[in-house]
């Protein structure tokens, strides 16, 4: 099995997801904190890039929704601060 560049980007996305989950669940970082939000944007973005090589509709939709929900939550939190 040989990993290509896009596979490595996808794996980086998985690491971003898991790091965010670890920070929130184990280290009790705030889920709406900068680090968790950034990792939850990087994760699906990387996964979407990796899907350009080997498309999967279910994975594509889950990544799009994950990214959209994270961005909407981040945007709403920014609006509340103002």
N, C-alpha and C positions, 0 to 999 in steps of 0.2 A: 504494500500500500504506500503510495507516494502522495504526500501532501503538497498541494499547490499554494500559490500566494493567496488566492481567495479562500482556501480552506483555513489558512492561518488567520486571516482576518475574522472568519467565522468563529474560530476557537478563541480569539481575543474577545469577541463579543460574549461568548459563554463565560469566560473568566470575569468579564465586567458584571454580568448578571449575578454570578455566584458571589462575587466580592460585595456587591450591594446587599445581597440577601444576608451574607455573613455579618456585615456591619450592622444591619438593622436587627437581626434576630439574636445574634450572639453578643455583640459589643454594645447593643442598645443605642446605636446612633439614630437620630431622628430620620424617619423615612422621607420627610420633606426637606431634609438638609441638602446642602449643595453637593456633597460627595455622592450621596445615594441618587439624587436626581441626575447628576452628570453621568454616573455609571449606568443608570437606566435609560439614558439617551444614547450613550455609546454602544451599549449592548445590542439593541435592536438595529441600530444603524449598521453596525458591523455584520450582523446576521443578514440584513437585507442585501448588503454588498456581496456577501458570499453566495446568496441565492441567485445572483445573476449567472453563475456558472451552472448550477444544477437547481432548477426551479422546482419548488414544491408549494402548491397553492395554500395548503393548511399552514405551513410555516410562514409563508409570506403574509397571510392575513393576521396571524397571531403577532408577528413582529410589527406590522403596521398599526394594529390596535394598541399594542404595548407602547410604542413610540408616541402615538397620538395622545393616549391617556396621560402619559408622563408629561408631555409638553403642555397639555391643557391644564393639568394640575399645577405645574410650575408657573404658567402664565397667570392663573387665578390667584395663586399665592403672592405673586409680584403685585397684582392689582390690589389685593387686600392691604399690602404694606403701604401703599400710597395713600 
